[in-house]
Structures are given as C-alpha cells and as structure tokens.
Amino acid sequence: MKKIYFILFLLYPLALLSQEDGPQRLPLIFSLNSDELRTLVTAKTSQIKMSEEDIISISKIIDEKKEEYFKFVDQVKKSLPYDANGKLIGKADPEKIRERETLHKEVCNSIYKILGDKRYKQFNRTLIDESERQNMERLKNAGKNTKR
C-alpha cells in the first residue's frame, strides 16, 4: 500500500508540470464568420467584452488563415486510406495533421497576444458554450427527425 502512495506522490507533480502552458485551442474558430463572431462576443450571455478593434483584428486573423486551414482539412481527409469496399484501413498522413494543428495553434497564439490571458480564457469559454449550444440544437433536431 505504501508503494502505491509513493508512486502517486511522485506522479502528481509530474502531471502538474506536464500541462501545456499558453493558449488552448479554440473550438469553432474557423467555422465562424465575422458577423457571427461579432454577434457571439457582443451577446448578453457572452463572458468576454471586446472592443470593436479587437473584434476586427481577430476577424482579420481568422479570415486570413481560414482558407489555408480548410485546405489542410481536405488534405487530411484525402490522405485517409480506404479499401475497395470503402472501409477505412489506416490513418491519415501525420504530416498533414501536424501542419493543420500548427496553423490552428498559430491562429490561437495570435488571438492570445491580442486578448491576453484572462480575456483569452473568457473567449475560449464563450466558444465552448456556443459549441455546446449548437450540439444540443443538433441533438434536438435529430430527435425530432427520428420520431416521425
């Protein structure tokens, strides 16, 4: 029993140190256009308050990289190997996935520099809440379609 506690005692600080420092990935960031972003952050339920300049600069960053991001998404999809029956038989090209993730991280870092730590976390929470709202809406619609 002492060995288990000793191992847990050693692993806990390691787990704390291994957490990534800096900005987290933002959900939905490439699926929002400028108007949707503005509506989202100016809503009464939004946890973040941004100036008009912040909204414009963030929209500009996203719009500049959106086409490139979706190009990488298509490349990842095309790199998935299928057999003659259409079954997935392998994994996507890791280099393409890495390029897509690097671009996403680059956009998140740029937004982090504009907003700072506290407002970035609030912006992330707002995007997570919007993602959850959209998922619940999809579930309701799917439930309505199956009842018919």
ABEGO torsion letter per residue (X at the ends): XAAAAAAAAAAAAAAAAABBBEBBBBBGAAABBAAAAAAAAABAABABBBBAAAAAAAAAAAAAAAAAAAAAAAAAAAABBBBAAGBBABBBBAAAAAAAAAAAAAAAAAAAAAAEAAAAAAAAAAAAAAAAAAAAAAAAAAAAAAAX
